[in-house]
């Protein structure tokens, strides 16, 4: 089982920026596909962005051009740079590590976008 710990969530004004981090205990972190997901109150968890073990990113339409996912395999850390934040980005953001049939989640970090 892979342990994942998210950090970086905060209260930010509309138009602001945040960078989320997710540190992993995985010995072979570089072999995992990684992703960020979010869940707003009363809504289902949804995909934000994923990055393959080869470094190929994929984004939800709602965040394209505003969010950037990246990974540092040496530090076993996943990042999500979020710019031009909107109130509708408010949610708990979760990190996920997946490979084959294996899938592990972090506990989440709260992002609130409000003036």
Secondary structure in CASP SS format (residue, H / E / C, confidence):
PFRMAT SS
TARGET T0000
AUTHOR 0000-0000-0000
METHOD secondary structure of the structure
MODEL  1
X C 1.00
X C 1.00
X C 1.00
X E 1.00
X E 1.00
X E 1.00
X E 1.00
X C 1.00
X C 1.00
X C 1.00
X E 1.00
X E 1.00
X C 1.00
X C 1.00
X C 1.00
X C 1.00
X C 1.00
X E 1.00
X E 1.00
X E 1.00
X E 1.00
X E 1.00
X E 1.00
X E 1.00
X C 1.00
X C 1.00
X C 1.00
X C 1.00
X H 1.00
X H 1.00
X H 1.00
X C 1.00
X E 1.00
X E 1.00
X E 1.00
X E 1.00
X E 1.00
X E 1.00
X E 1.00
X C 1.00
X C 1.00
X C 1.00
X C 1.00
X C 1.00
X C 1.00
X E 1.00
X E 1.00
X E 1.00
X E 1.00
X E 1.00
X E 1.00
X C 1.00
X C 1.00
X C 1.00
X C 1.00
X C 1.00
X E 1.00
X E 1.00
X E 1.00
X C 1.00
X C 1.00
X C 1.00
X C 1.00
X C 1.00
X C 1.00
X C 1.00
X E 1.00
X E 1.00
X E 1.00
X E 1.00
X E 1.00
X E 1.00
X C 1.00
X C 1.00
X C 1.00
X C 1.00
X E 1.00
X E 1.00
X E 1.00
X E 1.00
X E 1.00
X E 1.00
X C 1.00
X C 1.00
X C 1.00
X C 1.00
X H 1.00
X H 1.00
X H 1.00
X C 1.00
X E 1.00
X E 1.00
X E 1.00
X E 1.00
X E 1.00
X E 1.00
X E 1.00
X E 1.00
X E 1.00
X C 1.00
X C 1.00
X E 1.00
X E 1.00
X E 1.00
X E 1.00
X C 1.00
X C 1.00
X C 1.00
X E 1.00
X E 1.00
X E 1.00
X E 1.00
X E 1.00
X C 1.00
X C 1.00
END
